[in-house]
Amino acid sequence: MIIQCSMCRVLCRNRRNQKLWPIIVYLSLSITGCQAAPPMASPTHEPTPVIRLTTVVPGEETPADDAYAQLRLDMVEFTIEARGVQDAEVLRVMRSVPRHEFVPPEYVGQAYEDHPLPIGYGQTISQPYIVAWMTELLELKPGEKVLEIGTGSGYQALVLAELGDVEVYSIEIIPELAEQAAARLHRQGYNALHLKQGDGYYGWEEHAPFDAIIVTAAPDHLPQPLVEQLVDGGRIVIPIGPPGSYQSLWKFVKEGSGLKAYNLGDVAFVPLTGTGTNLEPPTAAP
Ligand code: SAM
């Protein structure tokens, strides 16, 4: 069944002048999907220690990570804050998490640039601004549980975990990427994330319900299992639209048996694959 949105307003991606225009979409939880058209908040988090990776380059006295600190500050100031992301904790984490550790060696020099980068298997690590914006939109509060669909490199998962008192679950459909992300996070000493290989369309039933769900690949409809695994008041941030084209970024807030929906404007994501969307995940590395 297709959910019809009673009104719809596409919002400007530069959020400085943006207002929220909720679209109320009432649906029964037995409904299988919502096809349609997705904005933001300023949560507060207790300051927590940030993981510092200290990759020492032979022959250098200082950790290599120092060389990237200024690039991270610039990335946050010029590509994230400048577009309107304001949450202080999200900005703190974006200034701290070493993105260059999450990209293939040939792309390390571009790790803090304002665009996505390939991570193999036709997939990407998202543009830093999108990572920060989607994280802000989740409005995570201390003690909450968040599910990410599309672990990819593991970068977004670590950004979520570094917010502090938040329990992070993340699912990746491509076995090799799931293994690489788990090994990378493990190697860096980060073991508190819950990772699994599988089809995230169906959520993670054993650990539901979640306070927030972030989907980092685009289905052409809202997966109903994810709606069902959300607490009342829970948030889903998800790109929805046809594969190989622009999609709309949506934020849905669960309110009883209904969803309040916010269309946040155009984005471009890789497709959500698997049986729920009838798209085969790629099997070859390039
Ligand atoms: N969040 C990632 C990061 O920080 O690197 C980037 C994600 S990339 C844009 C989208 C990811 O979603 C890809 O790794 C892709 O394999 C994965 N994906 C696609 N369909 C999926 C599904 N049904 N379940 C879980 N992961 C899926």
Residues whose N, C-alpha, C, O or C-beta is under 5 A from the ligand:
A	BS01	SAM	Q123 T124 I125 S126 I149 G150 T151 G152 S153 G154 Y155 Q156 A157 I171 E172 I173 I174 G198 D199 G200 Y201 T216 A217 V270 P271 L272 T273 G274
